[in-house]
Amino acid sequence: MIKKLLLAGIMTAMVLSGCSSSDDKKEENTNTTQNEENTSSDPDAEYEALKEKLLGGAGDKFPQLEEPKEGEEIAIVKTNMGDIKIKLCPEEAPKAVENFVTHAKEGYYDGLTIHRVVKDFVIQGGDPAGNGTGGESIWGEPFEDEFSQDMYHFNGAVAMANSGANTNGSQFYIVARPTMLDGYFEYVDSVTEENGDSELLVNPSTNKIFRFNYSEEARNKYNELGGTPELDYGYSVFGQVFEGLDIVNVINSVEVDENDKPVTDVVIETIEIVKYSK
């Protein structure tokens, strides 16, 4: 059975973007709701299975950053503030991509809002309820997380929001942090030095994995592009914005209320799935 470790400082400093809010009860994360139960019946067995997959290397292929190939399916998120084009990564996250693409083709996202905007963190949408508590997968039930050593929460990454391990539904988010948190990888190194690198490190209060195996190439890419590495191995990355990141930045700067909901609706008019062509 895997040993779960409470990482020093992780609750107050680094996990899920840290504590930039003055409200101690307000945690910056990408949860769909704070009240849903984890659907995993045996998280220890699940994490033991993940251990071999996730600790076998450092991951430096970056498929999400590759230019889409001619004829490859891409997504165009059309909002009332502009278009966002997304490269999809079905080989790394097949179920997340299938779910997103099917919902898009069936018009599930049409007319929904970007219901949550956290400055220099994420923009989040895909919830019919419009408040972070709704939505379901194309299978009518939550589906499992899909983690890959080669997928990262770089600025512009697209990932599934969830309420715990294996609770993916319809909600997704786009990373909107153009610069890295100061000292993040130094923190990662200190955690690894304290706890070792032979086991998955898990925060028992969130039941999410803390990623520590970063190659020099991955660290450099984060420093170049920005991003939220503290979300790695907690949420399934399935795509990357390759055009329209300026629109993401505009949306990320809108005025929001006390619940991070835009004061003026940011509407997903539709999401088109098309064949990429230069």
Buried (B, 14 or more C-beta within 10 A) or exposed (E): EBEBBEBEEBBEBBBBBBBEEEEEEBBBBBBBBEEBEBBBEEBEEBBBEBBEEBBEEBBBBBEBBEEBEEEBBBBBBBBEBEEBBBBBBBEBBEBBBBBBBBBBEEEBBBEBBBBBBBBBBBBBBBBBEBBBBBBBBBEEEBBBBBBBBBBBBBBBBBBBBBBBBBBBBBBBBBBBBBEBBEEBBEBBEBBBEEBEEEBBBBBEEBBBBBBBBBBEEBBEBBEEBBBBBBBBBBBBBBBBBBBBBEBBBBBBEBEBEEEBBBEEEBBBBBBBBEEBEE
